[in-house]
């Protein structure tokens, strides 16, 4: 028999960034900045200059210090000594060397190599990577700093898999599509995905919208306790940022979870109905501020972890979310961009030009280099952390934990009275 | 900046089957949203409003696997629409296509709003779905069924009522009013014998549609009649050529509309041209409507709601406003996001 397999081209370089036909949050300058961090592992800026291009609420929130610091020059920054960005989460049971969680992206949505690269980068940098809903890729399973996801379809889960990670994540919702389940288009359900998820080939994998055994807060408590007992691991609950987020956070804390991952509107997804993606859910900055406020008021904040996800694009975004009350920022899309994503919004079709979310085939023409992709993500985390240290230095703080909940360091410009009140931040007019 | 952003037009055309190969299916997208108010510039109050996703404290509903009802009853329960949609804007349609559009709408169980009606003979079942605009001084020619009168004041309401009564016509009266916060007008409709109010932004008025609709809903809810709020007897319909999508219809539902009249949305969605073949026009309208219904079901399911009329209409608590000032939130009765 003739072997028709040809050696695939190994992707080790970034593609050019295409021109945009409509407005985009991930602007060319944001992508360039992430690429710089991913290529060098060094800081590029202190204050996020890309935020002037978009009008997210977080883009209109500044540190007072930045307004005082008019025009710090671009250049080689000296990363300050003696500033700690490491943090402990889940009642102190997990130590993160950098306050970053690598967002839950499933095997199936991503094409394998990116999943492994993210998990290995978490191991190499001492962070934590969520594996997403699609079961455990065998190579990802060899990494230790992973959080195994228990989502509504229970794809490929058994006790061994649940015990593989440092933590278990109960996925209730995701920011791109609150209230509806995961969706892997049939075109991407190939043999290996079918085996990992234990589903038929070629059929859309649409996870149920609710967990059919969680119809109330008490049901959630039973699952949290059962998973803790079965695995001996801390349990995080991932929810989307929605109307009742403060009450949901309070409920999740009361029911014994170790933390909550709040995923904001505008977060990435491999596939979602556009009508839901565009019209359901609230931005992460409002959700984090509201949830943190409620948890503090009820005396539930200590030891409980808030991970903030959704359009986290720079160290400054992470710092501002920390000041609004988060412990850790989650990066998903930014990690994909570090691996070469050019944001053409075609993941659901299975022909990603950057071979990150493409359909897996037996005889691929192009494959992402695992070594390069891993290095890019590791560099991103290190460069990101260096920028975070520079921000902490400018703010006169010694550790990222000192920044948590320091809303007094922030100021909002061009924001409505209602928004400022939810953020708990003073407003000034002008700037925008 | 156009009302008809590229993504909105493309979404409608995918639903209608003008583009793509999945007519009638809610379009799928990937990676982060770019919609207003935070990325694209918001043009309307609707752009600031988001809907809820049910989670943890109550379950969401899976519309692929569980029943969700989009039907609404209008005209005091006499007219059942399968979804909260009425096709309008027929003045822009070639005369030879009027029948095609009306039959397609009727088959799908939606309403049809006919302005400047030519003298058409309707099948009696179709007629019940047609909101026929009464032309000045020609009440004699009306057949029984819903009749729409354009009205601007309380005095006009009474005048129309007298004229209809004197002719002994058996018609269901609908008042079409400009988009205003005229509370006394909304209060008087029921006493003048009208069962339904169409708040039509295209007739002008000093308020945005969202505000006047919300005011009308509030006013009628606060007015007790026989122990029930007047809103119980009076249907509210929102109309504007800038109602762009199923999500706009859904949000207007939350602000109090039992149904919406769509105009440019369906004309753009089916890519209407005077030379379009009748069968194609009909098929596209049906695809578009079934697709919009499915999108509404997805939004309902996400919010954990199984019935549009009983749980979405006027249920402002399911919605939140992103970056709208307090005074506007108060007028709409919608809380700011995060509160």
Interface residues (C-beta under 8 A of the other chain):
Chain A: X21 X22 X23 X24 X25 X26 X54 X55 X56 X57 X172 X173 X176 X177 X178 X179 X180 X181 X183 X185 X206 X208 X209 X210 X211 X214 X215 X216 X217 X220 X237 X239 X240 X242 X243 X244 X245 X246 X247 X248 X251 X252 X265 X266 X267 X268 X269 X270 X271 X272 X273 X274 X275 X276 X277 X278 X279 X280 X281 X282 X283 X286 X287 X289 X290 X310 X311 X333 X343 X345 X346 X347 X348 X357 X415 X416 X417 X418 X419 X421 X422 X423
Chain B: X5 X6 X7 X11 X26 X27 X28 X29 X30 X31 X32 X33 X34 X35 X38 X39 X40 X41 X50 X51 X52 X53 X54 X55 X56 X57 X58 X59 X60 X61 X62 X63 X64 X65 X245 X246 X247 X250 X251 X295 X298 X299 X301 X302 X303 X304 X317 X318 X319 X320 X321 X322 X323 X324 X325 X326 X329 X335 X336 X337 X338 X339
